[in-house]
Amino acid sequence: MNLFKSKIVFIFIAGLLGLWSWGCTGRTPMPTEPENMVRIPAGPFAMGTVIENERLWGDTDEEPVHEIFLSEYFIDRYEVTAQEFGAFLNAHPDEAERYIRIQNTATLEHTGGTYRPRPGLEKHPANHVSWYGADAFCRWRGQRLPTEAEWEKAARGTDERIFPWGNQFPHNDFVTFRRKFSEYGFDVMQPVDALPGGQSPYGVYHMVGNVWEWVADWYEDSYYEHSPAKDPQGPETGISKVLRGGNWYYKAYYMRTTYRFNEYPDAFKIWQGFRCAQ
């Protein structure tokens, strides 16, 4: 057998051994990380907070603290922007009124039959978005809204931190808060890739402040008392949907990674936005 044929045989055998080894270990190829999404590894984390603390920070619907195991998932690094949501609305003009309410406080405008960001607000978060609009956008993108548990883990990690950046009290280098729209206008918000100091432990931006973020779950105040220990999806039915993360107006109490808010899914509020997961 000449040298050229020997090399071919060697490569063929090595390939077979590689396939055999991969099959024996049961490993599967890791999925490619989607653009502008962050991988959150599988594993447990503590969800909720103990409300008997020195600051008395916490509501009864944040208890009991319970360990949740989440499968691996991806979540948007940034909130969905006015530019992105405008493209979606233009693809679904007949449904747009169910998904957003255009007002002078919205980062989007509707002119000449087209939805577009207001000048200079292309990278600001979409707001005045209903839960139905958030859900439909994520599905249009081939993704979904994060569950409440997925949102909380992406925001706080596994070390039970109070805020995405840690336990340091909020300030405007980290987060937009304590701002009035009547005073600041659209400057109450920041572009979705601003304030890197406020990133979560996984590198996710604006998990608190900017806009409240819709998640997939129906809201139930006592859900933590009977939540499944693995990949909880929230109650099967409900009246209102969960929002997380506070907004530009609220005080530090509402910036906490465990704070739970809720609203009717067909509501259009100035501070309602979202991000997607898969």
N, C-alpha and C positions, 0 to 999 in steps of 0.2 A: 504493500500500500504506500503510495507516494505521500509526500508531506502535505499537499493540498487536500487530498482525500482524508487524511488523518485529522486535519483541522475541522473539516465538515462533520465527521463522526463525533468529534469531541463536543462541538457546539450543539449537535442534536441531542447527545446524551445529557449534557448540562441542562438543556432546556427541559427535557423530560424530568430530570431530578428536581428542577425548580417547581414545575407544576405539581409533582408528587408532594413536595414539601409544603407548598401553599395549601393543597387539599387537606393534608394531615393536620395542619395547625388550625384550619377553619377560618383563617383570616380572610377578610374581604377588602377590596381596595377602598381607600378612604375617598369620600366624595370630594369633588373639586369645590373649593370655597367660592360661592357665588359673589359676583362683583358687589362691593360695598356692603357685604354682610360679614358677620363675625361668628365664628364657630364657638358654641358653648358646649364644652365636653360633657359627656354622660357622667352622672354621679349624684350624690346626695347633697342637700343643703338644708339649712334650718329656715323655715318659712314662718313669718309672723314675729311678734315681739311680746315681751313681758311688760305689761302696762304699769306694774308697780315698780317704778324706777325713780331716780332722784329728781328728774325733771317732770315726771308724770306725763311723759310723752307716749301716747298710745290710746286707742279706742278698743272697746270690747270686741269688735269684729276682727281685730288683729290677733286675737288669742283663740286657742292655745298655740304656743310655739310647737311646731310639728316638723319632723324630718320628712322630706320629700325626695324621692329619687326621680330624676328626669333623664330620659334618653337624650342622646346628642341631638342638637338642633342648631339652626342658624337664625340670627336676628339682624335686622338692618342696623348698620353702624349709625345711620342718621335717620331723623324723622323724615317722612315723605314731604317733599317740597311742593310749593305752589306750581312750579314748572312741571313736575311729574304728574300732579293731580289734574292740572289743566289738560295735558295730553289725554289722560283717561276720560275726562268729561267730554272732550271733543270726539272721542270714539263712541260715546254713549249719550248723545245729546237728548234723546227721548227720556232718559232716566235721570238726567242731571238734577232736576228739581227735588228728587228724592235723596240725592247724595250730598248736596251742598246748598247753603243759602247765601246768595251773593248780596252783601251789604257793604257800606262804606268802610266797615272795619274788617273786611275779608282781604286776605292777601291775594286773592284772585278777583278778576273782573270779567264781565261778559259784555263784549262790544262787537258789533258787526256779526253777530251769530257765532262768535268764537270765544272760548274761555282761555284766558291768558293771565300770567302773573301781573300784578301792578308793577310799573317800572321800578327797578331796583330791588324787588322782592322775590326774584326768581328762586333764590336759595333759602328763603324763609319758609317755615313750615306751613303747609296748607291748614287752614282753620275754618270754622263754621261747618265742619264735616260731620254728618250723622254717622252712627255706627254702620248703617247699611252702606253708606258710601265707602267707609274704611274697609269693610268686609269685601265689597265688590271690587275695589281697587286691587287688594291683595290677590284675590282669585284671578283677576284679569292678568296679573303678573305671574300667574302660576304658583302662587304662594298662599299664605293665610295670615290671619291675625295671630299674634302670640297668645298663648294661654296666660292666665294671671300668674301661675307659678313660673312659667318661662320668663315672663317679664321681670318678676322679682329676682330670680336668680341672676339674670343678665345685669340687673341694676346693682346688686349688692354682693355677688360672689358667694363664697362659702365661709366668710369670716364674720358674718352677722353685723356688718357695718351699718351705721345709721343712714349715711348718705352715700351716693355712688363713689365719691372720692375718699371716703373714710368717715371719721367721726368729728372732724373739724366743723365748727359752725359755718353755715353758708355765707359767702360774700360774692360780689358780682364778678370776681375773676373766675368763679366756678359755675355760677348759675344765674339766670334771670329770675328775680323775685322782688316783691315789694315795689312794683312799678304800676302806675296807673295809666291806662290808655289815654285818658283825658289829658294827661300831662306829657306823655312821651310819644303818643301816636304809635306807629309801627315799630318804633325803637324799643318798645317794651319787649320785643322779641329779638333774637339773634339769628343769623344764618345757621343752618343746621350743622355746619362743620366748625362753628366758632367755639370758644371757651374750652380748649383741650384740657385745661386743668380740672374740669369737672367730669372727665370720663369715668366710666365704671371700671372695675378691675379687669374687664375683658376688652376695654377700649371702645365702649359704646358711648356716644355723645348724647347729651341732653336727656338723660333718663329722668331727670327732674327739671322743673322750670320749663320755659318756653310754652308748650301747650300740654294740657292733659292728653293722655294717650289711651285710646280705646284698646281693649283686649277682647278676646273671644268670649269670655265667660259671662253667663248671667250672674247677677249679684244675689248673694244670700248672706245675711249678717252672721249666721252661725255655721257657715259652711266648713270652717276649719275644724269643727268638732267631729266631723265625720268624713273629711276629705280622704280619698284614696291615697295610699302611700307612694304610688308610682304613677307618674304622668297624669295628674288630675286634670279634668276637663271642665270643672265647674258644675253647677246644678244643671239638670236636664231642661228646666224651664224657669221662667222668672218674669219680672216686670221691667227691670232695668238692667243695663249692662255695666260692667266694671270699667272704670278709667283709672289710670295710674300716673303718678309723677308730678302732680301739682302743676302750677302755671306761673306766668310772670307776675301775677298780682299777689299770690298767697304768701304767707309767712313761713318761716323755717319748719314749723310743725308739719306742714303739708308736703314738705320736700323729702320727708323720710321715705326710705325705700319700701317700707311696710304699710304705708298709709293707703287706705282703700276708699275710693270715691265711686259713685254710680250715677247714672242718668238714663232716661228713656232712650231707646235706640234711635228714635226718630227725631230727637232733639237736635237743634242747630245752635250751638253756643260759640261765642267768639273765641273761646280758648280750647276748643276740641280739635285734636289732630290725632296722628297715629304713626306707627311703623309696622312693617310686616315681618313674618318669620317663615321658616320652612324646615 
